[in-house]
Each structure stands twice: as structure tokens, then as C-alpha cells.
Amino acid sequence: ALLIRLGVHDRRPVGISQTRRPLLRETGDGFRIIWHSRVMRGIAVLVFATMFFGVVPEGLAAGWAQTLADDRAEAGWMQAMIMIASPVGIILGGLVVGRLLSAEQRRRSIPVFAVLTPLALVPAIFAPPVYLVSLMAFVCGFMGAGMFPAAHGLFVEVLPAGYRARAFGVMQTGVQV
């Protein structure tokens, strides 16, 4: 909080009209601005699809661990390994990609990261051991962290300033769903 208070300067809101419209109407504006723009729609679909695959290991961790384990005690640490792998991948992916690749390289890598995220899960059809499942979760997190900041930057570039809150509300909803 202190860093934000001292490091972020006050700025006037962009695109705020004197009269507010009903929330559902403004939400509809957010959907319209995204879905009527080919570029923003493409970015949204890319982000939603990548998130859909990226969360699979965490979402299935408990069930996956139960099928891999011989007993309940073993299932506990297996579930923990699967669940921690994705966040560790996200942290390391954000650091590595953010530090080693230029902004242009990150932008050009978006399709690679978007394809590798679901491809990382292909070995699941062979009923892999927990270490490989954890590696798959790690790769999904790493690739997502490599793609999302660059996709976010592209989205901001094409988004009219007056629609930022509405459009990002739609994007956040889609990511959470």
C-alpha cells in the first residue's frame, strides 16, 4: 500500500461522464467494445482458451492425486505437488520471460505460448506419474505467464481509453469463468 501511495500519481479518470448509466448498460458496452472489434475479440478468445487449459491441472489435482496414489497419505503430497507446480510456473515464467525477452520478442511469442499451454497437457493421455503431471502443470503456468502480459499490452493498445474499466471487467469475468 505504501509503494502504491508513494509511487502512483493521482490522475484524472479517463472517459468518465457526468451522468452514470445503469450498470447493465455499461457492462453491455464492455461486451460490445470487445466482441465488435476483431483484434480485441481475438485477444479475448486467445486469453480465455489459454486460461481454460492452463487451470486444468489445478482443477483436477485432487482427483488426479487419488488415481495416482496408493493410499490417502500419498494422495495428499501428490495433490500438493500438482497444485503448487502451476503457481511456481507462473512466477518463474513471468520473471524469465519478462527479463530475458524484449517487448517485441514477447509479442511475437504469444502464438507459441498459446499453443504450448494446451500441448503441455497431451502426455496426460498416457497416465503419467505425479512428477510428469507436476511438470505439465508447471509448463502450463510458465507459458501462460509468458503470454498474458504481452496479450494484455496488445489489448490496452487497441482499447479506447474511455472503455478500459468496462472492457477489463469483461476480461476479468471471462478469465474467472
C-alpha angles and dihedrals in degrees: 000000000000092000091051093046093049099033104042118070123215113257132181114256114258121233097002111149124206092245120053121217125219114286095243091053092050090046088052088053089056092052092046095050091052101040096042093054113077092208097048092043090052092050091047094050091046093051094044093048093047091048089049091060096033094063097047096095093050093044092051097037097107095047093040091052091050092054093046098044129083093208141009095263091055091047090058097059091039091054090048092051093050093046096047095046096073097050090046088051090050093051095046093041092053092048098043098042093039093051103035103040126062119232090260092049090050090050092050090047095058094096092046093051091044092054096041094053096069093031089061088068096055094093087065089083088069094057095243125200120263094265092059091044088053091048090051090052090048092052091048090053093044094050093046091051089050093052107036101065092050092046089048090053092051091048092052092049094058098036117098108240094236091061101049099107093044095046094044089049088057092046093048090049091051092048092050093047 
